[in-house]
Amino acid sequence: MKIDLAYGTTGLTVDLPEARTTVVRPRPQRAHRDPMGALLGALRRPIGSAPLRDLATGRPNARVAISVCDLTRAQPRQLMLRAIFEVLEGAVRPENVTILIATGTHRSNTPTELESMLGGDILSRYRVINHVARDRSTLVDLGIMGNGVPVALNREWMAADLRITTGFVEPHFFAGFSGGPKMVAPGLAGIETVLTLHDARRIGHPKATWGVTEGNPVHDDVRAIAAATGVSFALDVTLNSGQEITSAFGGELFAMHRAACAAAREVAMQPVDRPFDVVITSNSGYPLDQNLYQLVKGMSAAAKVVRKDGLILCAGECRDGVPDHGSYAEILRSRRSLGELLEMIESPGYRVPDQWQVQVQAKVQRHARVMVRADGVTGDQLRAAHLTPARDIQAEAVQALEAAGPGATACVLPEGPQTIPYLKHEQS
C-alpha cells in the first residue's frame, strides 16, 4: 500500500502492508470555485458585524492595521489582502494602511520572504512591518488581563483606528484552534505576554490541546486579551490539503471564529477505534515542516492515537534546520534527559521562549518513542534534541510492526496535523 507523505515540496512515499495500516486524511474538500468571491462575500456579508466598508466609510484619515501570519503559516495572504483592499478602495488612504506580520516570538521575515508572501505590488504600495516581541520600543503596556497575563501589544496595532485580523483556522496543538484572536496575542504581543500565555501551567493543562477552546486556559486568555483591546473586523479562511481556500468567514472576531472553528473541526478531526503500535506522520509539507521546532506539532498529532510505548515516525524536511534562532535547541541541549527537561520547565519561575515546544515534545516522548526523518538536520542535531534519526521511515515502520507481533497495526497521517485523529472514547 503506497502512501505519499507531504514532505517539503517534493513529498515522500512509503509502502506498508495494507491489511495492517489505517490512513487518516483530511476529509476531501474541494477548493472554493471562486475564492475571491468567497472572501468578498465574507467582507460584505459578515457574521455579527457591519460590513467592513461600512466601518471605514466617512473616516478617510483612519489609520488601518492588518495582522497577517508569518512565513511559518500557509495563509493565502495575497488573496486575502487584495479582497480587503478592494472593499476599502476609496474609503481609506493606502499611506494610512500598515500590514503587520504577526510573528509572535518567531524571527522577522526577510525582504525576499515578504515579497513571496505578499507580492511586490502590495509591498510597494503599503507599509509592512515585522512584529518584534523583544523590542520594547515597539510595544504598548496595557496592564493585566485574563488570568493574570501582563499584556503588551504592538504599538502600531494599538494606534490604529481600524484593526483587522486575518488568518486561517485549523486545529492547534495547545490553543485549540489557530486564527481568530491568536492574530492579536501571541501574534502581536510582547515577549512577557507570550511567555505567560505559554507557561508550563497553561500548556500542561489537559484541555490545552487540539480542537478544544472552552475551558482551555491558553485560549481563554488569548480571547480575553483580544476582547479587552479591541478588533474592528476579522477575516479567516479554512484550507484543504492543497492549501486552497475552501471557505471564508468575516465579521465580529469571536462570532466569526466560532463558525470557522466548527467548519474546521468537521473536516480536520477524525475519530479512530483504538490506539496503534506505529503512527507515521508528516508535518504537512513546506512551509509547515521548515524546521524541527515546527515538527513537534506533527509528533503531538500522532501521540493522540499511538499506544503507550509505541513508535511515532515523523517526516519533515526542515530546510531551516533546528532552527538556529530562538531558544528551542538551547533548552533541549541544557539537560541530559526528558525527565530533567520537564522538571526544569515545570519548576517555579522558569520562563524561557520556546519552552512550550520542548514541554510538548518531552511529554510526547514520555508516552512513545519518536524517530525523525529530516534531510535538513544532521543525526547529531537530532540526537542533541533527544530524538532518534530515522533514515528510512518505511523500513523502521515495517521493523516495528514485525517486532510488535502479528496483530500490530499502523496509522499514517499523510498530511500531518492537517488531520487530528482522536480515540472515539475520548473527547476531541
N, C-alpha and C positions, 0 to 999 in steps of 0.2 A: 504494500500500500504506500504509494509515493505521496508525500505531503510537502508542499512548498511553504517554507517559513519566511516571513518578512524579515529581511536581514540587510542592513544598509540600503543600497539602491539596486542591488543585484539579486538578492534572495538566496536561499539555501534550501536544498532538498534532502529529505530523509525518507528512507524506505523501511517501514515497520510491518510486523505481522498484523494483518487486517483483523483477525479474529480477537486479538488482544488489545486493540487500540481504539480509543474513542477520540474523535476530533471535535473540538468545541470552537466554533467560528461565530463571528457576529451574524445575527440573522440577516439574510440578504436584503440590502437596501439599495434601491436604485437611486442614482443621483437625481436631484430635482431637475426636471426638464427645463426649468427657467430659473436658475439660481439668483440672477439679478432681480427678476420679478418677485421671487420669494422674499429677498431682502427688502426691496422697496415696499412690498406689502406689509412686512413687519414694522417698518418705519412709519408707514402711513395709516395702518390699522392696528395699532398696538394693543397690548394687554394691560388694562388698568392705568392707562396714561393717555394724555392728549398726544396726537401725532407729533413727531419730532419737529417738523417745520413750524407747527403752531407754537411750540416752546421757544423758538428763535425769532418768530415774527415780531416786528416792532422793536427789536433790540440789535440794530446794525453794528453797534460798537461792542457787543457782548464778546467777552473772551471765552473761547471754546477749548476745552481739553478733552482729548480722546485717548483712552487707555487701550493698548493692544498688547498681545502676547509677544514674548521674545522668541528667539530662534529655536528654542527647545520645544516649542509647541507648533503643531501642524495647523495653525489657524489660517484660513484664507483671507489674510489681512487686506490685500489689494482690492478684492471684490467688495468686501465689507466697507472699506473706506470709500470706495467710489460710489457705493449706494448712499452712504451718509452725505457725501459732498454733493451728489445730485439733488438730494432732498433739501439741502441747505443752500443751494445755489441762489445767490442774490439776497439771502437773508442775513448772512454773516460775511465778514471780510476774510479772505484767505490769510492775510497777515495776522489776524487775530486768532488763528487756529494753531494749537500745539498738539502734536501727536506724541504721547508718552509711551515709551517701551517699558512695559511692566516687568522688569527683570527680577523683582524680589531681591534675593541675595546673589543671583547669577551675575556673571561678568557682563559688561556692556557689549552690545553687538557692534561689530566693526562696520566701517563705511561700505565695504563690499557686501557684507551680510545685509545691511539695511537696504541697499539697492535691490538685492534679491528679494527681500521681504516685502518692500513697499513699492518698488518701481521708481525709475528715475524721475518721472513727471511729478509724482507725489513728493519725493524728496526735494525737488527744486521749487515747488510751489508752497509747501507748508513747512513749518518749523518742526523738527523732530529731535527729541531728547531722550537719551537713555537714562532711566531712573538709576540712581546710585544710593543704595541703602546706607552706606557708611559715610556719606558726605553730609555732615550735619548742616552745612550752609544751604543745602537744597531742601531742607525739611522744615516743617512747622510742627511744634509740640502742641498737642491738643488735649493733654490730660489723660486720666484713667478712664477706660471704657470696658464694657463687658465684665468678665470675671477677673478684674484686676490687671488689665492689659495697659501698659503705658504706651500711648499712641502718638506717633509722629508720622506724618504723611508728606508726600512730595509737595513742595511749595507751589509749583506751577499748577498742580491739580487743585489745591485749595484756593488759589487765586482766581480760578476760572468762574465765570458766571453760569456756564453751561457745561456740565460734566457728563461725559458719555463713556460708558464701559462697552467694550466689545470682547468677545471671546468665543470659545466653543465648549460644549458641555459633554463630558464623558465621566464615568466613574473615576474617583480619585482615591488613592490608597490610604489616606488618613483623613482627608477633608470631606469625604463622601462623594462629592462631585466637583468638577472643575467649573470654570466660568463664573458668571454672576458676581457675587460680592468679592471673590478672590482677586478680581481685577483691581480692587482698591487695596485690600490688605490680604495677603502679604505683597501683592504685586507692586504697589507704590508706597510701601511702608519703610520706615527706618529700621535699622538692624535690631534695636532693642525690642521693637514691636514684633518683628519676625521671630526673634529668639523666644519671646514669651508665648506667642501663638504655637510654636513648635516645641515647647518644653517637654521634658520626659513624662510629666504627669498627664498632659493632654494626649500626647502621642501614644502613651501606654494604655489609655482608656479603651475598654472593649468596644465602644461604639465609634471610636476613631478609626473607621475602616471604609472599605469600598461601598458606595451606594447608600450610606447611612447619613442623613442630615439631622433628623430630630434626635436630640439628646447627645449629639456628637459635640464634645467640648470645643474642638477646633472650629467646626462650622458655626457653632453658636456665637463664638467671639468674633469670627470674621464677619458674620451677619450684623452683629451689634455695632461694629466699627463703621460699616457701610451705612447703616441706618442713622447713626449719630452724626456722621459728617456729610451725608447727602450725595445722592447720584440723581442727575436730572433725567437720564434716559439710559436704557441698557439694550444691547443687541447681542444675541448669542445665536450660534448655529449648532446643529448636530451634523456629524460627518459619517460617511461609510468607510469601509476598509481601504478604498482608493483615495481617501482624504477629499472626497467631493461632498458638497453640501446636500443634505437630504431634507432639512427643514430649517426654518429661521423663526426666531422669536424676538419680539421687541416690546418695549414698554417699561412699566414700573419695575424696578430691579427685582424685587422678590416675587412678585406675581409671574413675571416673565421667566425667572429662573426655576420656579416650581414646575411650570409647564414644560420647560426644556429638560429638566431632570426626569420627569415622568416619561417623556419620549425616549431619553437615553437609556433609562432603566429597562424599558420594554425590549430594546434592541440589544443592549450590551451585557446584560446579566442573565446567566442561564444556569438552571439547577442540574445537578448530576445526582445519581442514586447513592454512590459510595465513594470513598477515597481510593486513590490509585497508588500503585507501588512506584511508578515513574511518571513524572509530569515534565513534558518538554514545552518550553515557551520561548517566544521571541520577545523583543521589546518594541514591536510594531514597525520596525524598519526605520530608515532615516526620515526625519531628523530626530525621532524619539529614541533611537539607540546610539546617539552620537558619543556617549561616554558611559563609563562604568557606573557612575553615580545614578544615571537615569535607569540603568538595568535593574536596580533594586525594585522598581515598580513591577517589572515582569516576574521577578522572584516572588514578590508579595502576592501577585495574582495566582501563581502556581501553588503557593503554600495553602491557598484556600481548600484545595482538593487533593493534596498529597498526604499519604498516611504518615503517622509518626515514624521517624527514622527512614522514610522513603527517600527517593532521589529526585531532585529538581535539576534539569538541564536547561540552562539559559543561553540563548544565542543572540548576541548583539554585536554589531561591527565595532563600535567605539572608535570612530575615526578621530575623535577629540581626546582620546586617551582616557585617563582615570577620572577627571581631568587634572591638569597641573595648576588649576586655580581653585579657590575655595579650601575648606578645611577637611573635607571628606577623607582624603588619603592620609593626611596627617593624624587624624583621630584614629583611623584603623591601625596605623603603624605604632601608635603610642602604647598599646597593650598587647600581651602575648596570646591572650585567649579571648574568646567571645564572652565568657563569663565575666572576665575582668573589664571588658569594654562596657557591658551593661551595668556593672557595679559602679563604674566611673560616671557614666551618663546619668544614672538614676540617683547619684549622690546629691545631697542638698547643695544648691548654689552653683552647680555645674551648668554653664551656658556657653556653648560654642556653636558658631554657624555650622550647619550640616550635620549636627549631632543626631537629628531626627532620622536622616537617611541611614546612618550607622545603626541606630536603635532598631529600626525596622529590619535591616539586613540581619543583625545579630539574632533577633527573635525568630526570623525565618530559619536561620541556620541552626538554632537550637531545636527546631522542630524536625528538620530534614537536612540531608546532605545537599550541598549545592555545587554544581560544576558549571563552568562558564566557557563558552567558545566566543572569543572576541579577537579578531585579527588586529585590532588597533592597540592592544596592550600585550605586554610580554607575559610569559609564565611567571617570572619573578614578581611582576607587578600584581598579578592575580593572587599569588601566594602571600604577598605583603598585605593584601586586602582580606586575608583569611579565607580565600576562595581557592578551589581546586581547578586547574586548567582542564579543558576537555578539547582535545584535538579533533575528535570525530564524534559528533553528537549521536549519530546513528549507532556506531559501534558501542558507545557507552550505554545507550538505552537497551540494546539487544542483550548486552552482557548482564545488565542489572535485572532484566526480565528473567533471563535464564537462571540467575543466582537466586531469585525470589521464588522460583518454582513454577509448575505448570499452570497454576491459577492466577499468576501475576498479570496485572493489567497496566496499560499506559494511557495517558491522556496527552493530547497535543493541543496547544494554543497557538496556531499558526500566526495569528495577528497580535499575540501577546496580550497586554492589558486593554486592548480594544474590546475584548470579551472577558468578563469576570465570571468564572464559574463559582458555584457555591453548592454545598451539600443541601439536599432537599429538606432535611430536618432542621437546618439552621436558618435563621433569618438572614436575608440577603443584605 
